[in-house]
Amino acid sequence: MVTSPRNKKVLDMIRPGGDPSDETRWQQRKSSMTREAILEAAVDCLVTSGYTGLTTIEVTKRANVSRGAMHHHYTNRLELVAGLVEYVLYRRMRHFLEEYPRLLERDTGSFSLEQATELYWRTLQRREFTAYLELSMAARSDTELEQVLLPAVRRFDEIWTQEMTEAFPQWGDRIHKMKLASDFAQAAHLGLLLNSPVIGEDRHNAVRHVIVSVVDMVFRGEIG
């Protein structure tokens, strides 16, 4: 069923924090919605055109906002990129926090290492990870971008480790083992993501199986 523009507007107005009777709060809500539209358009730019295609003019056009609205939120490209870095990392974390309890509920509270690696693999299929890759590659030769990206990614890694500790208590106090397993799985999955179009489905599945096996060996203390 397609929601009419009128119904969509009404639904937007009754969202939490969007009470239209409170002009201040409603204006804040509209501002937040505009900022998100800009950032989503920026993600689209990265996914379809790479970092060189990310311009405030192109983002303004894709977001369907005025240049004044763009300037209100991001006065230049670097400010937009800084906001985009935070947004992309936030979306990645949000996806994990939403998907993890759904898998637990689906599997009656049990969660295997195989499911954990599957969940991580799924996060790599999402557009925000593609955007993150584009930013990471561009940061290798762009000092300004690197200075924006690295602190945010390091903070994300700290938060990610904390969330992994909470999500997978079966590791107990072996935090260093969990970090090793996580680092290995991330590196292996990234390589797999880049090489899957070349190696084909059978080799892809074989590598996925090896990743799970190695993570399990780390968990059981056989390596690392």
N, C-alpha and C positions, 0 to 999 in steps of 0.2 A: 504494500500500500504506500503510495507516494504522499507525503505530507505537503499540504498546500502551504504557500508562503504565509498566509494568514495564521494557520494553525501552528506553523513553526515559530512565528513571532510570539504567539501566546505561550507555547512551551518554553521558549527562551525566557520569557518574563517570569515564569513561575519556578525557574531553577533556584536552588538554594543561593541566597545572597543576591538575588535579582529582583527583589520586591519593587515594582514600578512606583509604589506610593512613596517610597523613600528616594527622592531625587539624587541625593549624594551617593547612596549605595548603588542606585541604578546606573549612574554615570560611571562609577568605578567598575561595575560589571561590564558595561559596554566597552570601556577602555581595555579591560582584561581580554575580552573577546576579540577586539581589534588586534591586540598584541599577539594572541595565539594564531589568528589568521595570518599575520605577517610571518610568524615563525614557521607555520605549516607551509606557507608558500616558499620560504627559504629552503626548507627541507626538500621540497619538490625541485627547486633549482639545482641543488646539489645532486640529487638522484638522477636527474635527466641531463644536466649540462656540466656537472663537475664544479670545482671551486672557481674556475675562471668564469663560469656562467652565472655566478652568484653576484648580482649587482642590485643596488637599491632600486634602480629603475625597473628591472625585471621582476623583483619581488613585489614592488608596488602594483605592477600590472597583474601579476598572478593572484595577489591577495585581494584585488579589487578595492583598494583603499586609495585615498588621495595622497598626494605627496606631502601635504601638511600633516596628515595622520602618521605617515611614515616618519617624518622629521620629529614629530612629537615623541615618538617612542625610541627612535634610533636616529641620531643626527648624522651619522656617517656609516660607512660600510663596516669599519672595525667594531663599532658599537653593536651593529646588527650581528656580526660574527660572534662577539662575546655572548650576546643573548642566545644565539643559536646553539653554541656549545653547551651552555647550561640546559637548554631545552632538550636537546638530543639525549644528553646523559640522563636527565630526569625521566624522559619517556622510556628509556631502556630499563631503568630501575622500576618504574611504575608497571611495566609489562611483567617483569618477574614477580613483583609483589601481588599482582592480580592473578597470574597463572598458577603460582605455586599452591595457594590454598584450594584452587579448583581441582588440581590434580590429587591433592590429599583427599578431598571430599569424594572424588570419583573412585579412588582406590581404597576407600574405607580406612584412611589414616596411615597407610603404609606408603613409603616412598623409597624406591630403590635408586642405586647409583646410576643405573641405566636410564631411569626416568629423569634424573637430574641432568645427565648429559643431553638427553633428548630436549629437555626444556631449554638448555643453553643453546643448542643447535637452532631451535626455533627462533630464539632472539636474533640470531644472525640473519634470518630471512626477512627481517622487518626493515622498512625503509629508513628508520632512524639509525640503524646500524650501517646501512649503506652511506648515509650522510656522514656518520662518524668516520668511516673509512676514508671518504673524500677529504675530510678535514685533516685527518692524520697524515695522509699522503702529501697534502699541500703544505703542511707544517714543516716538512723536511727541508723545504727551500724558502719558506716564508717566516722570517724571524718574528714579525709581529704576531702572526697567527700562533706560532709555537709558544710565545709568551702568554697568550691567552689560553691555549689548549692544555698545556702540560699541568698547570696548577689545578685546573678543573678535573682533569682525568685522574690525577693523583688523589684528589679528594674523593672522587667517585670510587676509586679502588679501595680506599679505606672504608667507605660506607658499605661497599659491596662485600668486603671481608666480614664486616660486622653482621650483615644480613645473612651471609652464609653460615656464620657461627650459630645464629638463632635458628635458621631454617633446618640445619642438619646437626642436631645435637648428638647424633650417633658417633661423631668424631671425638666427642669428649674434650679433653684438654690437649689433644694432639693438633693444635692450631697450625703448627708448622707443616704437618702432613696434609691437612686440608688445603692450605695455601699451595703446596706443591702440586696436589692433584688438580686444583682449580687452574693454576698457571699452565700446567701441561695441557689440560683439556681445552683451555682458551687458545693456546698456541696451535694445537693440532687442528682444532675446528676452523681456525682462521685459514690455515694452509689448505684444509679441505674445501673451504668455501671458494678459495681462489682457483683451485685445481679441478674441482668437480666437473666443469664443462669439458675438460680434457680427458680425465681418467674414466669417465663413464659410471653407470649405476652400480655395477658389480664391485668394482674396486672401491667406489665410494662407500658402499655398505660394509665392505671388509675393513676399511679404515675406521669406520664408526665402531665396529665391533672391537677392534684393537684398542681404541680410546677407552671404552668401557672396561676392558680387561686390565689395562694399565692403571686406571683409577682404582679399580678394585684391589689390585696388588699393593698400591700405596696404602689404601685403607687397611688392609690386613697386615701391613708392615713388612711385606716381602721385598719391597724396593723403597729407596728414599730414606 
